[in-house]
Amino acid sequence: MSRTGRVVGGAVAVMLLLSTLVTPGCVPAAWLADSSGFVFTRGTNFRNLEFCPVPLGETRTLAVVTAHTSWPAISPDGARIALARIAPDASGKGMTCELQYFSLGGASLGQLVDHTEALPWRPLQAVPAPAPADGVARNATEKRSLFDESKNGGVPCAAVFWDKGSGKIVIHEFSPMDEQMPEGRVGIYDPATKTLLTMDGNACPIGGTPVRPDGKGILITRGNSGLSNITISAVDWDGVVHAIPMPAEARTDAAIARVLAFPWLGNSQWDATGAVGTISSGQTRLTIDTSTLTGSLERVPDDQALTDGGKFILQSYSFPDNGPQFRVVKGDSPTMSMELLVPGSSLWKGLGPINDPVLLCPSPDRTWLLVRFMTDALEETSNPKLILINNKGEIKKVTSKAK
């Protein structure tokens, strides 16, 4: 098991996500660069923008928003939060991406600052109409947005990433898990020049971001909608797409394809060069080399995928410098269990059974691990389903600040 602060996940966790989480996309938290706190969204259409300072562990609502962004971004200087609302435009013929900026400091905490930026995003697409359950023939195609309008007002779920090096903002419109629907979409926006590049695909966040650490661009996948023949590509900042060939099993085997489609549920990290990324889930490890445009697939050894007792390790995190270790495991029981191993002990401490998949969000300085239950994204008023663990093995449940 790694001592360098990496996250490991299992394919079972992905399966649980698909069957349990009814909202699309991923729901992590975005940490401030100095690790002093984090922001996240929750509630219907992710309308509550929350901030939590550490070690206090009390969240407060910054704003009620319209963005429907499950994955918010924090600016490189830590001063602003960026969200994206992708919705039908006034003409009804296309989709607009509205970037919304919120302050993170001073008297304007949580207030909309500067301005919103409306960016042309995509046309509404004609897609095959679903087969009628009553057998009555209807039009062959219909125009619709990416998600059922009756569920969320036709506003797709979005993720936003703000690159520290280039200052560019990457916007990801999640594709739904429906082969009949169009692919997701990725945009690269340059606030300095006010230019936007868009392409079909889905952001592939390795180590928490699709931005490549070598500063040359981003990673995207295609084929997520049906998890069939999924592909991965490196995209330069100018929008040039370079396909990265993967072994046939990685493209066509559904279990392996999920590793590429949902890297946030596994172990994903870049090497020291910033050009080679790995994604591991269970006993599957994928390596993506953006410098040579090659990909490989290998089996993870048993001692990294299973506990000594033979339980499957769904996810795990090791604090650096021989610090505590956290993991989520599953045996024959339908429920999962969280366990913690503190320095100086050889026994894993059980933290109780859980029914929900979790996301592991380490702080930038690796002194904190945020454990977020996936179903927390659906909650409106209850205390957040978040747990903070520090590098001493101390545990704190996050609560909502009293009104």
Buried (B, 14 or more C-beta within 10 A) or exposed (E): EBEEBBBBBBBBBBBBBEEEBEBBBBBBBBBBBEBBBBBBBBBBBBBBBBBBEBEBBBBBBBBEBBBBBBBBBBBBEBBBBBBBBBBBBEEEEBBBBBBBBBBBEEEEEBEEBEEEBEBEBBEBBEBEEEEEEEEEEEEEEEEBBBBEEEEBBBBBBBBBBBBBEBEBBBBBBBBBEBEEBBBBBBBBBBBEEEEBBBBBBBBBBBBBBBBBBBEBBBBBBBBBBBBEEBBBBBBBBEEEBEEBEBBEEBBBBEBBBBBBBBBBBBBBBBEEEBBBBBBBBBBBBBBBBBEEEEBBBEEBEEEBBBBEEEBBBBBBBBBBEEBBBBBBBBEEEEEBBBBBBBEEEEEBEEBEEBEBBBBBBBBEEBBBBBBBBBBBBBBEEEEBBBBBBBBEBEBBEBBBEEE
